[in-house]
Amino acid sequence: MVIESDPTSVRQALAGAVEAGDVLAAWELSDRARLLRGLADALDEAADELIPVAMEETSLPEPRLRGEVARSSGQLRMFADVVEEGSFLEVVIDTQDPHAVPVPRPDLRRMLVPLGPVLVFAASNFPFAFSVPGGDTASALAAGCPVIVKGHPGHPRLSILTHRVLIEAAQRCGAPAGTIGVILGERAGVDALRAPEVAAAAFTGSMRGGRALHAIAAQREVPIPFYGELGSINPAVVTESGAQQRAAEIVDGYVGSFTLGVGQFCTKPGLVLAPSKSDLVDRLAGAVRSATAGPMLTPAIRAGFVNGLEALKGVTGVRVLAEGVGLEDDVVPTVLALDVPTLLSAPEILLEECFGPVSLLVTYADPEELERAVDILPGSLTATVYGGDSEDPAAPALVRSMQARAGRVIWNGWPTGVAVSWAMQHGGPWPATVGSIHTSVGATAVRRFQRPVCYQNLPEAILPAVLRDANIQGIPRRINGLMTTGPVTAATGRPASGEH
Amino acid sequence: MVIESDPTSVRQALAGAVEAGDVLAAWELSDRARLLRGLADALDEAADELIPVAMEETSLPEPRLRGEVARSSGQLRMFADVVEEGSFLEVVIDTQDPHAVPVPRPDLRRMLVPLGPVLVFAASNFPFAFSVPGGDTASALAAGCPVIVKGHPGHPRLSILTHRVLIEAAQRCGAPAGTIGVILGERAGVDALRAPEVAAAAFTGSMRGGRALHAIAAQREVPIPFYGELGSINPAVVTESGAQQRAAEIVDGYVGSFTLGVGQFCTKPGLVLAPSKSDLVDRLAGAVRSATAGPMLTPAIRAGFVNGLEALKGVTGVRVLAEGVGLEDDVVPTVLALDVPTLLSAPEILLEECFGPVSLLVTYADPEELERAVDILPGSLTATVYGGDSEDPAAPALVRSMQARAGRVIWNGWPTGVAVSWAMQHGGPWPATVGSIHTSVGATAVRRFQRPVCYQNLPEAILPAVLRDANIQGIPRRINGLMTTGPVTAATGRPASGEH
């Protein structure tokens, strides 16, 4: 079944978003936080209604989906905290300085304001957390922007149902009907991306799709920022000490991580570099043979996996190290083994992400081989170093190499399971991310949907509330270069209480 | 004389930048600040050598160029302060939380790291402040990135000479020879933009040029961020009270602002909306008649101005309100008058920036006409509201409208004279800026050349110094969601002194 929004409903969603944008931008921060918490509560309350539909459309098991609903509502609540805390507005105040050189300085007050309607292209693999109620929606709303979600074709009924839950909750919170919209179908998505009403777009998906949409966003009459999360192989390197000291832990963690969610996570470790002189290879083969995966999200995704796996197996020098077990609809977890010369012989095939439960174990003979392999690794969301202890002599240089290639560098752990928190970074050098390197998870994801505005010599009465002298909201503000927390008065740079 | 770098020197500059990037990224913040101050001192010391060359190549007068050198060295010193203060690293630390729901949280520490070699396309109109030693160079170095400047063809000798001054100073500070490079010529610039060594580009110039380069940056095999500052008409609106109460002040400021630097500033007020029922028009005509400009930067820029002026004059309904005076090589300050219906009849001609000393005075008959005119204003670097007093009833709605269209909103003042400070914003909605909306002036300009990296469970010994538990540098850091200033220890969230 292909569901495609007709042009009229796309236009309605766009018009509704513009109208909602004006209302939301004028809201107090506390109203914005209340909206986010209202959405979180509504999502939790609707879990029993939504999860069966999600199970039907995505083949994902109930516990995973329950966890994902909790993650999504938790994310909405985290952004409510971020909004109330206020740092995300990046308030900077320079009071007038008639003695500044070379020219006197006027009163300048800067903050970030909402960009306007955001178009979100939902992902297949997280029907909640990267879909209608996901991180892009939550962070755009936190920025004060209305959202139009282009639902993923893998779960259209769930998209419509979740949207109904959210928009009813939003309206109960007093938000306009156009605060969150949903559209379906490739053509509808492209039409919306070209529409002048849209101010920014966020995308999670394939490299080909993301690159095409990025080009459309750049070639519009008015170009807009496009934040794409595309492909990532998430390399891991096991040092010699790591392999000696932690073989069992590494094997268990690795197999668990690349098979989690049937290998359909953007942070799946797709390539592991390990020393050839260790028993890691044999242990791994044993562990994979008892691993299970499950059915994939959609027939198209399954077909993509099967083709990708064949392409990897077709490279001379690549052998199947081990395969796991699977029931009738399942795909089978697979680890392919190869050496560094093989990797160097066909990087364009071997370094492309293959979405599904497959990973490459690349064995290196010595540090020189390891270095040559690391040198050709593309940008990734994550990169892991598995070492012995903190004194591991190989660690510092490897961490530096990995930092140059990834947004998150992990020590002695695996990349799946992305914590939603203040410090999380989910986005890395190309092709992990396109557009300026941003994050789509964690508190700073909101920055994608804001733009700076500076007010010069504006009378207090017309200034936005958070820029006035008295810091009634008590948010962190930079005043004349000094970072202040709590209620510091701009005119004096001293705590407000000190003035009484 | 056309000077064009040959492919060999472009390749050398790129290779040098890559080598320098590795060294600079490993430097302490204090070394980076020392480099910026060393460059500032060297620039000031070389002023007497540089300014005569600048005068010869740009026709700009000595006092203006002296001011610009001071502005440029001041900017380098401001970025040294920004580096030492440390907030620009945006350090966020989430310590381990085994009780986090839905999943335990690992130790996550996030900061911004340098992107890598930055290609800067210098502008014509500020041979120091937006050229080799300008804001893009200063902010990229502050981020820890080496810079390759593509010098503007309007001042090639000055570009080479200034580069020599800077790179000698940089080497005295211990920086590698590739820290700052200079290349000349359009082909060299495009070749460098396509080169894999370049990680980001910054551009100040024409809309056509900027748009073409932006497309090249997006279509590279590895797309890179492109920060362009293109065209801006910088509209101003005079309210009825403003015209009544401040006519003389407005006329003086306006004429001074649109003729400053021979109208060759990106913040030149190119269009002023004023009530038709006031004596502003007559006063303005009188003031313009005694205004002077001067010679333009280059013959090509002069030709562009002459053509642009003819196009504006050619629109039916546009009349020359007044012209100023000029010597032989000078262009003549010109104000063109028109009404709102005329503006609405040919917006594609009348709303395009014309670089040089011309401005449009658009008279509105009533608030409805004003609203229709404001509605079609394109994005700009700045927008001004000239009102009566802070109680002006027209002000709040106008400030809101202007904020939607500009990066800096000015009350009762004029946009030229951009203060270099913490709160400055120089960048606005398209076509003022392309790429995500950023600033090319002020402390936050450094953010263009950084990317986030998060370290998960990394041992203290391998963590970057600013992310370790003890905050030896005393920089502002967010710890478990709480903004902290001064030396707060991550592990406890309490001031370090409290632990002794």
HADDOCK unambig.tbl for C-alpha pairs under 7 A between the chains (distance, minus, plus):
assign (segid A and resid 67 and name CA) (segid B and resid 102 and name CA) 6.83 0.50 0.50
assign (segid A and resid 70 and name CA) (segid B and resid 102 and name CA) 6.64 0.50 0.50
assign (segid A and resid 71 and name CA) (segid B and resid 102 and name CA) 6.32 0.50 0.50
assign (segid A and resid 92 and name CA) (segid B and resid 422 and name CA) 6.79 0.50 0.50
assign (segid A and resid 92 and name CA) (segid B and resid 423 and name CA) 5.17 0.50 0.50
assign (segid A and resid 93 and name CA) (segid B and resid 423 and name CA) 5.83 0.50 0.50
assign (segid A and resid 94 and name CA) (segid B and resid 422 and name CA) 6.74 0.50 0.50
assign (segid A and resid 94 and name CA) (segid B and resid 423 and name CA) 5.90 0.50 0.50
assign (segid A and resid 102 and name CA) (segid B and resid 67 and name CA) 6.83 0.50 0.50
assign (segid A and resid 102 and name CA) (segid B and resid 70 and name CA) 6.60 0.50 0.50
assign (segid A and resid 102 and name CA) (segid B and resid 71 and name CA) 6.30 0.50 0.50
assign (segid A and resid 105 and name CA) (segid B and resid 419 and name CA) 6.05 0.50 0.50
assign (segid A and resid 108 and name CA) (segid B and resid 423 and name CA) 5.89 0.50 0.50
assign (segid A and resid 108 and name CA) (segid B and resid 424 and name CA) 6.70 0.50 0.50
assign (segid A and resid 109 and name CA) (segid B and resid 423 and name CA) 5.93 0.50 0.50
assign (segid A and resid 110 and name CA) (segid B and resid 423 and name CA) 5.33 0.50 0.50
assign (segid A and resid 222 and name CA) (segid B and resid 430 and name CA) 6.37 0.50 0.50
assign (segid A and resid 225 and name CA) (segid B and resid 435 and name CA) 6.10 0.50 0.50
assign (segid A and resid 225 and name CA) (segid B and resid 436 and name CA) 5.19 0.50 0.50
assign (segid A and resid 390 and name CA) (segid B and resid 459 and name CA) 5.68 0.50 0.50
assign (segid A and resid 396 and name CA) (segid B and resid 462 and name CA) 5.88 0.50 0.50
assign (segid A and resid 407 and name CA) (segid B and resid 452 and name CA) 6.45 0.50 0.50
assign (segid A and resid 407 and name CA) (segid B and resid 453 and name CA) 4.66 0.50 0.50
assign (segid A and resid 407 and name CA) (segid B and resid 454 and name CA) 6.18 0.50 0.50
assign (segid A and resid 408 and name CA) (segid B and resid 453 and name CA) 5.56 0.50 0.50
assign (segid A and resid 408 and name CA) (segid B and resid 454 and name CA) 4.55 0.50 0.50
assign (segid A and resid 408 and name CA) (segid B and resid 455 and name CA) 5.69 0.50 0.50
assign (segid A and resid 409 and name CA) (segid B and resid 454 and name CA) 6.25 0.50 0.50
assign (segid A and resid 409 and name CA) (segid B and resid 455 and name CA) 4.84 0.50 0.50
assign (segid A and resid 409 and name CA) (segid B and resid 456 and name CA) 6.01 0.50 0.50
assign (segid A and resid 410 and name CA) (segid B and resid 455 and name CA) 6.01 0.50 0.50
assign (segid A and resid 410 and name CA) (segid B and resid 456 and name CA) 4.65 0.50 0.50
assign (segid A and resid 410 and name CA) (segid B and resid 457 and name CA) 6.51 0.50 0.50
assign (segid A and resid 410 and name CA) (segid B and resid 458 and name CA) 6.84 0.50 0.50
assign (segid A and resid 411 and name CA) (segid B and resid 456 and name CA) 6.17 0.50 0.50
assign (segid A and resid 411 and name CA) (segid B and resid 457 and name CA) 5.61 0.50 0.50
assign (segid A and resid 411 and name CA) (segid B and resid 458 and name CA) 5.28 0.50 0.50
assign (segid A and resid 419 and name CA) (segid B and resid 105 and name CA) 6.05 0.50 0.50
assign (segid A and resid 422 and name CA) (segid B and resid 92 and name CA) 6.79 0.50 0.50
assign (segid A and resid 422 and name CA) (segid B and resid 94 and name CA) 6.73 0.50 0.50
assign (segid A and resid 422 and name CA) (segid B and resid 481 and name CA) 6.08 0.50 0.50
assign (segid A and resid 423 and name CA) (segid B and resid 92 and name CA) 5.17 0.50 0.50
assign (segid A and resid 423 and name CA) (segid B and resid 93 and name CA) 5.81 0.50 0.50
assign (segid A and resid 423 and name CA) (segid B and resid 94 and name CA) 5.88 0.50 0.50
assign (segid A and resid 423 and name CA) (segid B and resid 108 and name CA) 5.90 0.50 0.50
assign (segid A and resid 423 and name CA) (segid B and resid 109 and name CA) 5.94 0.50 0.50
assign (segid A and resid 423 and name CA) (segid B and resid 110 and name CA) 5.33 0.50 0.50
assign (segid A and resid 423 and name CA) (segid B and resid 454 and name CA) 6.92 0.50 0.50
assign (segid A and resid 424 and name CA) (segid B and resid 108 and name CA) 6.69 0.50 0.50
assign (segid A and resid 424 and name CA) (segid B and resid 454 and name CA) 6.43 0.50 0.50
assign (segid A and resid 425 and name CA) (segid B and resid 452 and name CA) 6.88 0.50 0.50
assign (segid A and resid 425 and name CA) (segid B and resid 453 and name CA) 6.50 0.50 0.50
assign (segid A and resid 425 and name CA) (segid B and resid 454 and name CA) 5.57 0.50 0.50
assign (segid A and resid 430 and name CA) (segid B and resid 222 and name CA) 6.37 0.50 0.50
assign (segid A and resid 435 and name CA) (segid B and resid 225 and name CA) 6.10 0.50 0.50
assign (segid A and resid 436 and name CA) (segid B and resid 225 and name CA) 5.18 0.50 0.50
assign (segid A and resid 437 and name CA) (segid B and resid 451 and name CA) 5.90 0.50 0.50
assign (segid A and resid 451 and name CA) (segid B and resid 437 and name CA) 5.90 0.50 0.50
assign (segid A and resid 452 and name CA) (segid B and resid 407 and name CA) 6.46 0.50 0.50
assign (segid A and resid 452 and name CA) (segid B and resid 425 and name CA) 6.90 0.50 0.50
assign (segid A and resid 453 and name CA) (segid B and resid 407 and name CA) 4.66 0.50 0.50
assign (segid A and resid 453 and name CA) (segid B and resid 408 and name CA) 5.54 0.50 0.50
assign (segid A and resid 453 and name CA) (segid B and resid 425 and name CA) 6.52 0.50 0.50
assign (segid A and resid 454 and name CA) (segid B and resid 407 and name CA) 6.20 0.50 0.50
assign (segid A and resid 454 and name CA) (segid B and resid 408 and name CA) 4.52 0.50 0.50
assign (segid A and resid 454 and name CA) (segid B and resid 409 and name CA) 6.24 0.50 0.50
assign (segid A and resid 454 and name CA) (segid B and resid 423 and name CA) 6.92 0.50 0.50
assign (segid A and resid 454 and name CA) (segid B and resid 424 and name CA) 6.44 0.50 0.50
assign (segid A and resid 454 and name CA) (segid B and resid 425 and name CA) 5.59 0.50 0.50
assign (segid A and resid 455 and name CA) (segid B and resid 408 and name CA) 5.67 0.50 0.50
assign (segid A and resid 455 and name CA) (segid B and resid 409 and name CA) 4.83 0.50 0.50
assign (segid A and resid 455 and name CA) (segid B and resid 410 and name CA) 6.00 0.50 0.50
assign (segid A and resid 456 and name CA) (segid B and resid 409 and name CA) 6.03 0.50 0.50
assign (segid A and resid 456 and name CA) (segid B and resid 410 and name CA) 4.66 0.50 0.50
assign (segid A and resid 456 and name CA) (segid B and resid 411 and name CA) 6.18 0.50 0.50
assign (segid A and resid 457 and name CA) (segid B and resid 410 and name CA) 6.50 0.50 0.50
assign (segid A and resid 457 and name CA) (segid B and resid 411 and name CA) 5.59 0.50 0.50
assign (segid A and resid 458 and name CA) (segid B and resid 410 and name CA) 6.83 0.50 0.50
assign (segid A and resid 458 and name CA) (segid B and resid 411 and name CA) 5.26 0.50 0.50
assign (segid A and resid 459 and name CA) (segid B and resid 390 and name CA) 5.69 0.50 0.50
assign (segid A and resid 462 and name CA) (segid B and resid 396 and name CA) 5.87 0.50 0.50
assign (segid A and resid 481 and name CA) (segid B and resid 422 and name CA) 6.08 0.50 0.50
